[in-house]
């Protein structure tokens, strides 16, 4: 089951804050709220949020302290600022921080929902990238450790250390995740397969065996009128579609 995205609404206007929480809760999000910047920051330190919706002119945020503190305590989070007293100086200052949207009260709820949906997607993407970077850093650390553990060269000057299978698999997983992220950003229907990226051909004997199986299924479909066999043949034929077949 997909976990609901979490949103923190920080505003000293009780009626506005509660109405936003009710609206977004009905839209399927998990909501929490705070009446000022200090309590908003306290909640950010206690739990993870995907989006923060914050009023500019509320207690503790007169100099946009919340914008700067959000970046410090919850790096990568999306921030939507709202205000009932718009000014060009405030807007310019806000855009200089990690702000995804700047809205003027009374807020159009449909417009707010569109911004929230986009921000949730951006936060999820940033977290995926962050996890990939952390995994890549662990792989680099493992390689440094392996190199340091077996740094003595052989007679021919070749190093004695080799990367572990776990490190290699982790690197492959990172590359696959990056390909998925790239496809999402480019709005592609299908991500490039890692085997396609490195032009890894399927073993010829496996391709031949699959082709022979397809031919047998074609010849026997009138004798064995089975939906399961027909579905199997369709799946096998899919291996020989326009895309390069996966690695064996």
GUVO-44434 format. One record per residue (C-alpha): z, x, y; residue in three letters. Coordinates in steps of 0.25 Angstrom, whole numbers. Example, Ala and Ser with C-alpha at 12.3 -4.5 7.8 and 13.67 -1.06 7.14 Angstrom:
{atom {31; 49; -18}; 'ALA'}
{atom {29; 55; -4}; 'SER'}
//
This chain:
{atom {0; 0; 0}; 'UNK'}
{atom {-4; 6; 14}; 'UNK'}
{atom {8; 9; 23}; 'UNK'}
{atom {8; 1; 36}; 'UNK'}
{atom {5; 10; 48}; 'UNK'}
{atom {18; 11; 57}; 'UNK'}
{atom {18; 8; 72}; 'UNK'}
{atom {29; 11; 82}; 'UNK'}
{atom {29; 2; 95}; 'UNK'}
{atom {37; 8; 106}; 'UNK'}
{atom {38; -1; 119}; 'UNK'}
{atom {50; -6; 127}; 'UNK'}
{atom {44; -19; 129}; 'UNK'}
{atom {50; -27; 117}; 'UNK'}
{atom {40; -39; 117}; 'UNK'}
{atom {28; -29; 117}; 'UNK'}
{atom {34; -20; 107}; 'UNK'}
{atom {37; -32; 97}; 'UNK'}
{atom {24; -39; 99}; 'UNK'}
{atom {16; -26; 96}; 'UNK'}
{atom {25; -24; 83}; 'UNK'}
{atom {23; -38; 79}; 'UNK'}
{atom {8; -37; 81}; 'UNK'}
{atom {6; -24; 74}; 'UNK'}
{atom {15; -28; 63}; 'UNK'}
{atom {6; -40; 60}; 'UNK'}
{atom {-6; -30; 60}; 'UNK'}
{atom {1; -23; 48}; 'UNK'}
{atom {8; -11; 54}; 'UNK'}
{atom {23; -7; 53}; 'UNK'}
{atom {29; -7; 67}; 'UNK'}
{atom {41; -1; 73}; 'UNK'}
{atom {45; -1; 88}; 'UNK'}
{atom {54; 6; 98}; 'UNK'}
{atom {57; 1; 113}; 'UNK'}
{atom {57; 15; 119}; 'UNK'}
{atom {51; 29; 117}; 'UNK'}
{atom {64; 35; 112}; 'UNK'}
{atom {65; 25; 100}; 'UNK'}
{atom {51; 26; 97}; 'UNK'}
{atom {52; 41; 95}; 'UNK'}
{atom {64; 40; 87}; 'UNK'}
{atom {56; 31; 77}; 'UNK'}
{atom {44; 40; 77}; 'UNK'}
{atom {54; 51; 72}; 'UNK'}
{atom {59; 42; 61}; 'UNK'}
{atom {46; 37; 55}; 'UNK'}
{atom {31; 38; 55}; 'UNK'}
{atom {22; 29; 64}; 'UNK'}
{atom {7; 28; 64}; 'UNK'}
{atom {6; 23; 79}; 'UNK'}
{atom {16; 22; 91}; 'UNK'}
{atom {13; 11; 101}; 'UNK'}
{atom {21; 15; 113}; 'UNK'}
{atom {23; 9; 128}; 'UNK'}
{atom {22; 20; 138}; 'UNK'}
{atom {32; 14; 148}; 'UNK'}
{atom {44; 13; 139}; 'UNK'}
{atom {57; 20; 139}; 'UNK'}
{atom {56; 34; 135}; 'UNK'}
{atom {41; 35; 137}; 'UNK'}
{atom {40; 36; 152}; 'UNK'}
{atom {33; 50; 151}; 'UNK'}
{atom {25; 46; 138}; 'UNK'}
{atom {36; 54; 130}; 'UNK'}
{atom {33; 45; 118}; 'UNK'}
{atom {18; 50; 118}; 'UNK'}
{atom {23; 64; 117}; 'UNK'}
{atom {34; 62; 108}; 'UNK'}
{atom {26; 54; 98}; 'UNK'}
{atom {16; 66; 97}; 'UNK'}
{atom {28; 75; 94}; 'UNK'}
{atom {36; 66; 84}; 'UNK'}
{atom {24; 59; 77}; 'UNK'}
{atom {12; 68; 79}; 'UNK'}
{atom {-1; 60; 75}; 'UNK'}
{atom {4; 46; 78}; 'UNK'}
{atom {-4; 37; 86}; 'UNK'}
{atom {1; 32; 99}; 'UNK'}
{atom {-3; 19; 107}; 'UNK'}
{atom {3; 18; 121}; 'UNK'}
{atom {4; 5; 128}; 'UNK'}
{atom {9; 2; 142}; 'UNK'}
{atom {10; -10; 152}; 'UNK'}
{atom {9; -1; 164}; 'UNK'}
{atom {-4; 7; 162}; 'UNK'}
{atom {-8; 19; 171}; 'UNK'}
{atom {-18; 29; 170}; 'UNK'}
{atom {-8; 41; 171}; 'UNK'}
{atom {-1; 35; 159}; 'UNK'}
{atom {-13; 33; 151}; 'UNK'}
{atom {-18; 47; 153}; 'UNK'}
{atom {-5; 53; 149}; 'UNK'}
{atom {-4; 44; 137}; 'UNK'}
{atom {-18; 48; 132}; 'UNK'}
{atom {-14; 63; 133}; 'UNK'}
{atom {-4; 60; 122}; 'UNK'}
{atom {-6; 56; 107}; 'UNK'}
{atom {-10; 42; 112}; 'UNK'}
{atom {-20; 33; 104}; 'UNK'}
{atom {-21; 21; 113}; 'UNK'}
{atom {-16; 17; 127}; 'UNK'}
{atom {-14; 2; 129}; 'UNK'}
{atom {-10; -7; 141}; 'UNK'}
{atom {0; -19; 139}; 'UNK'}
{atom {-3; -30; 137}; 'UNK'}
{atom {-8; -23; 124}; 'UNK'}
{atom {-20; -30; 117}; 'UNK'}
{atom {-15; -31; 103}; 'UNK'}
{atom {-28; -31; 96}; 'UNK'}
{atom {-31; -18; 104}; 'UNK'}
{atom {-18; -12; 100}; 'UNK'}
{atom {-20; -15; 85}; 'UNK'}
{atom {-34; -8; 86}; 'UNK'}
{atom {-27; 4; 92}; 'UNK'}
{atom {-16; 4; 81}; 'UNK'}
{atom {-25; 3; 70}; 'UNK'}
{atom {-33; 15; 75}; 'UNK'}
{atom {-20; 23; 78}; 'UNK'}
{atom {-15; 20; 64}; 'UNK'}
{atom {-28; 26; 58}; 'UNK'}
{atom {-27; 38; 67}; 'UNK'}
{atom {-12; 40; 63}; 'UNK'}
{atom {-16; 39; 48}; 'UNK'}
{atom {-27; 49; 50}; 'UNK'}
{atom {-19; 59; 57}; 'UNK'}
{atom {-8; 58; 46}; 'UNK'}
{atom {-19; 61; 35}; 'UNK'}
{atom {-24; 73; 43}; 'UNK'}
{atom {-9; 78; 44}; 'UNK'}
{atom {-7; 77; 29}; 'UNK'}
{atom {-20; 84; 27}; 'UNK'}
{atom {-15; 95; 36}; 'UNK'}
{atom {-2; 96; 30}; 'UNK'}
{atom {-8; 97; 16}; 'UNK'}
{atom {-18; 108; 21}; 'UNK'}
{atom {-6; 116; 27}; 'UNK'}
{atom {1; 115; 13}; 'UNK'}
{atom {-12; 120; 7}; 'UNK'}
{atom {-13; 132; 16}; 'UNK'}
{atom {2; 135; 14}; 'UNK'}
{atom {0; 135; -1}; 'UNK'}
{atom {-12; 145; 1}; 'UNK'}
{atom {-4; 154; 9}; 'UNK'}
{atom {7; 154; -1}; 'UNK'}
{atom {-2; 157; -13}; 'UNK'}
{atom {-9; 168; -5}; 'UNK'}
{atom {4; 174; -2}; 'UNK'}
{atom {9; 173; -16}; 'UNK'}
{atom {-3; 180; -22}; 'UNK'}
{atom {-8; 189; -11}; 'UNK'}
{atom {-9; 202; -19}; 'UNK'}
{atom {-24; 204; -22}; 'UNK'}
{atom {-30; 207; -35}; 'UNK'}
{atom {-38; 220; -38}; 'UNK'}
{atom {-50; 214; -32}; 'UNK'}
{atom {-43; 210; -19}; 'UNK'}
{atom {-43; 195; -24}; 'UNK'}
{atom {-30; 187; -20}; 'UNK'}
{atom {-22; 182; -32}; 'UNK'}
{atom {-18; 169; -26}; 'UNK'}
{atom {-26; 156; -28}; 'UNK'}
{atom {-24; 142; -21}; 'UNK'}
{atom {-16; 133; -30}; 'UNK'}
{atom {-23; 120; -36}; 'UNK'}
{atom {-13; 112; -28}; 'UNK'}
{atom {-18; 118; -15}; 'UNK'}
{atom {-32; 117; -18}; 'UNK'}
{atom {-30; 102; -22}; 'UNK'}
{atom {-22; 100; -9}; 'UNK'}
{atom {-34; 106; -1}; 'UNK'}
{atom {-44; 97; -8}; 'UNK'}
{atom {-35; 85; -5}; 'UNK'}
{atom {-35; 89; 10}; 'UNK'}
{atom {-50; 90; 10}; 'UNK'}
{atom {-52; 76; 4}; 'UNK'}
{atom {-42; 70; 14}; 'UNK'}
{atom {-49; 76; 25}; 'UNK'}
{atom {-62; 71; 20}; 'UNK'}
{atom {-56; 57; 20}; 'UNK'}
{atom {-51; 58; 34}; 'UNK'}
{atom {-65; 64; 39}; 'UNK'}
{atom {-72; 52; 33}; 'UNK'}
{atom {-62; 42; 39}; 'UNK'}
{atom {-64; 49; 53}; 'UNK'}
{atom {-79; 48; 52}; 'UNK'}
{atom {-78; 34; 46}; 'UNK'}
{atom {-85; 37; 34}; 'UNK'}
{atom {-85; 28; 22}; 'UNK'}
{atom {-83; 39; 12}; 'UNK'}
{atom {-76; 53; 13}; 'UNK'}
{atom {-83; 65; 8}; 'UNK'}
{atom {-78; 69; -5}; 'UNK'}
{atom {-72; 83; -6}; 'UNK'}
{atom {-81; 87; -17}; 'UNK'}
{atom {-93; 82; -8}; 'UNK'}
{atom {-88; 91; 3}; 'UNK'}
{atom {-88; 104; -6}; 'UNK'}
{atom {-100; 99; -13}; 'UNK'}
{atom {-94; 99; -27}; 'UNK'}
{atom {-104; 94; -37}; 'UNK'}
{atom {-99; 86; -49}; 'UNK'}
{atom {-101; 93; -62}; 'UNK'}
{atom {-115; 91; -68}; 'UNK'}
{atom {-110; 87; -82}; 'UNK'}
{atom {-101; 76; -76}; 'UNK'}
{atom {-112; 71; -68}; 'UNK'}
{atom {-121; 70; -80}; 'UNK'}
{atom {-110; 63; -88}; 'UNK'}
{atom {-109; 53; -77}; 'UNK'}
{atom {-124; 51; -76}; 'UNK'}
{atom {-125; 49; -91}; 'UNK'}
{atom {-114; 39; -91}; 'UNK'}
{atom {-121; 31; -80}; 'UNK'}
{atom {-133; 31; -88}; 'UNK'}
{atom {-126; 26; -101}; 'UNK'}
{atom {-119; 15; -93}; 'UNK'}
{atom {-133; 10; -87}; 'UNK'}
{atom {-139; 10; -101}; 'UNK'}
{atom {-128; 2; -107}; 'UNK'}
{atom {-125; -8; -96}; 'UNK'}
{atom {-133; -19; -103}; 'UNK'}
{atom {-126; -17; -116}; 'UNK'}
{atom {-112; -16; -110}; 'UNK'}
{atom {-111; -26; -98}; 'UNK'}
{atom {-98; -20; -93}; 'UNK'}
{atom {-94; -21; -79}; 'UNK'}
{atom {-84; -9; -81}; 'UNK'}
{atom {-96; 0; -86}; 'UNK'}
{atom {-105; -5; -74}; 'UNK'}
{atom {-94; -1; -64}; 'UNK'}
{atom {-92; 12; -71}; 'UNK'}
{atom {-107; 15; -70}; 'UNK'}
{atom {-107; 11; -55}; 'UNK'}
{atom {-95; 21; -53}; 'UNK'}
{atom {-102; 32; -60}; 'UNK'}
{atom {-115; 30; -53}; 'UNK'}
{atom {-107; 31; -40}; 'UNK'}
{atom {-104; 46; -43}; 'UNK'}
{atom {-119; 48; -41}; 'UNK'}
{atom {-120; 41; -28}; 'UNK'}
{atom {-125; 47; -15}; 'UNK'}
{atom {-112; 55; -14}; 'UNK'}
{atom {-110; 68; -21}; 'UNK'}
{atom {-101; 66; -34}; 'UNK'}
{atom {-87; 70; -34}; 'UNK'}
{atom {-82; 83; -41}; 'UNK'}
{atom {-79; 82; -56}; 'UNK'}
//
